[in-house]
Amino acid sequence: MEFFCYHRDRPGSLPLRDELLERHWSYMDGYAKEMIARGPTLSDADGDPTGSVHILDLPDPAAARAFAFDEPGYQAGVYRDVLLRRWRNLLGRTMWDFPGGPTDGDRYLVLGLGAGPGADLTAPPDRDELIAYGPLLSDDGATWLGTAALVRAPDPDTARTSLTPGRYAVVEVHHWQFGGRPS
């Protein structure tokens, strides 16, 4: 079962985030085999972290909740909220399999939230710039709640076009980068 987890930073929590960085990486090391994608979202203004995205394959919703809420930054108060949803990996790969590699070009998280009949339930035909792509679903997987994509694009407006226009109540676009412990 795949899950999308987005921890959004609380304003002013960067010093605490930095202090906990090694504990965060150590925690994530324990989930290395389950990771599909990971990395921070970044401020447009200064490039500072604004959140953390993790997409994982876990046994069930209880395991996903334990992952999200036992994370050291969450426990210490770094994050203001957590978006945790079932997710379906429409590309069938991890971010490490992305042919564009981890550093070439600008990267974005595109998060579309909606209701009603599902949209973007299949990967777009032009997949070359998609790093990860899939629908956000209810815990039982039966109800479509939106779509989450990690995209390489020249700018936020181009990244936004990875989702069907007009089908979402809100679409957020955040700068994002490949995450993980530095080599």
C-alpha positions in Angstrom: 0.0 0.0 0.0 1.5 3.3 -1.0 1.2 6.5 1.0 1.9 10.2 0.4 3.0 12.2 3.5 3.7 15.9 3.5 4.9 17.5 6.7 4.5 21.3 6.4 6.9 23.4 8.5 5.6 25.7 11.2 6.8 29.3 10.7 10.0 30.0 12.5 10.9 26.3 13.0 14.0 26.3 10.8 16.5 26.3 13.7 14.7 23.4 15.3 14.6 21.6 12.0 18.3 22.1 11.5 19.0 20.8 15.1 17.0 17.6 14.4 18.3 16.9 10.9 20.5 14.0 11.8 17.7 12.4 13.9 15.4 12.9 10.9 17.8 11.2 8.5 18.4 8.4 10.9 14.7 7.9 11.2 14.3 7.9 7.5 17.2 5.4 7.1 14.9 2.9 8.8 12.4 3.3 5.9 15.0 3.2 3.1 13.5 0.0 1.5 9.9 1.4 1.6 10.8 4.8 0.1 9.4 5.7 -3.4 10.4 9.4 -3.1 11.5 11.9 -0.5 12.7 15.5 -0.2 12.1 18.9 1.1 9.8 21.6 -0.3 11.6 25.0 -0.5 10.7 28.6 -0.1 10.6 30.7 -3.3 12.1 33.6 -1.5 15.3 32.1 0.1 15.3 28.4 -0.7 14.9 27.4 3.0 12.9 24.2 3.7 9.1 24.7 4.1 8.2 21.0 4.4 9.1 17.4 3.8 7.6 15.0 1.3 7.8 11.2 1.7 6.1 8.7 -0.5 6.4 5.1 0.9 5.1 1.6 0.4 3.8 0.5 3.9 1.6 -2.4 5.1 -1.5 -0.4 6.1 -2.9 3.0 7.2 -1.8 2.4 10.8 1.8 1.9 9.7 1.6 5.1 7.7 0.2 7.1 10.7 3.0 5.7 12.8 5.6 6.8 10.2 4.1 10.3 10.0 3.6 11.0 13.7 6.6 9.3 15.2 9.0 11.3 12.9 11.4 13.3 15.2 10.5 16.7 13.6 6.8 16.1 14.2 7.4 15.0 17.7 9.4 18.1 18.5 7.0 20.6 16.9 8.8 21.4 13.6 5.6 20.9 11.5 2.4 22.8 11.6 0.4 20.0 9.9 0.6 16.7 8.1 -1.2 15.6 4.9 -1.2 11.8 4.9 -3.1 10.0 2.1 -3.1 6.7 0.3 -1.4 7.1 -3.0 -1.1 5.0 -6.2 2.3 4.9 -8.0 1.2 5.3 -11.6 4.7 5.4 -12.9 5.7 2.2 -11.2 9.2 3.5 -10.2 11.0 5.4 -7.5 12.6 8.8 -7.8 16.0 7.2 -8.0 14.8 5.6 -11.3 13.9 9.0 -12.8 16.0 9.2 -16.0 16.6 13.0 -15.4 18.7 12.3 -12.3 18.6 14.2 -9.0 20.0 17.6 -10.0 19.3 18.5 -13.6 16.6 21.3 -13.8 14.0 22.7 -11.4 11.8 20.3 -9.5 8.3 20.9 -8.0 5.7 19.3 -5.9 2.3 19.8 -7.5 -0.5 19.0 -5.1 -4.1 19.1 -6.4 -7.0 18.6 -3.9 -10.5 17.9 -5.1 -13.7 16.0 -4.6 -16.1 14.2 -6.9 -15.2 12.0 -9.8 -11.5 11.3 -10.0 -9.2 13.2 -12.3 -5.7 12.3 -13.5 -6.2 8.6 -12.6 -3.7 7.6 -15.3 -0.3 8.9 -16.0 -0.1 11.5 -18.7 1.3 10.3 -22.0 4.2 12.7 -21.8 5.9 11.2 -18.7 9.5 12.3 -19.4 9.4 15.1 -16.8 7.5 13.2 -14.1 9.5 12.0 -11.1 6.5 10.6 -9.2 2.8 10.8 -10.0 -0.4 9.4 -8.6 -3.9 9.9 -7.1 -4.5 10.8 -3.4 -7.0 8.4 -2.0 -9.0 7.8 1.2 -7.6 5.2 3.7 -9.7 2.4 2.1 -8.5 3.5 -1.4 -12.1 3.9 -2.7 -12.5 7.7 -2.8 -10.4 10.0 -4.9 -9.2 13.1 -3.0 -6.7 14.6 -5.4 -3.4 14.1 -7.1 0.2 14.5 -6.1 3.1 14.8 -8.6 6.8 15.5 -8.4 7.8 17.1 -11.6 10.8 18.6 -13.4 9.8 21.8 -15.1 11.2 25.2 -16.1 8.9 27.1 -13.8 5.9 26.7 -11.5 3.3 27.5 -14.1 4.6 24.7 -16.4 4.7 22.3 -13.4 1.0 23.1 -12.7 0.1 21.8 -16.2 0.9 18.3 -15.0 -2.7 18.3 -13.5 -5.9 18.7 -15.5 -7.0 22.4 -15.3 -10.3 23.1 -13.6 -10.6 19.7 -11.9 -9.3 20.7 -8.5 -10.6 22.9 -5.7 -7.0 24.0 -5.1 -3.6 23.3 -6.7 -0.4 24.1 -4.8 3.0 24.2 -6.5 6.1 24.1 -4.3 9.8 24.0 -5.2 11.1 20.6 -4.3 14.4 18.8 -4.3 15.5 15.2 -4.2 16.0 14.3 -0.5 18.1 12.1 1.6 21.3 12.0 3.5 24.1 13.9 1.7 26.8 11.7 0.3 
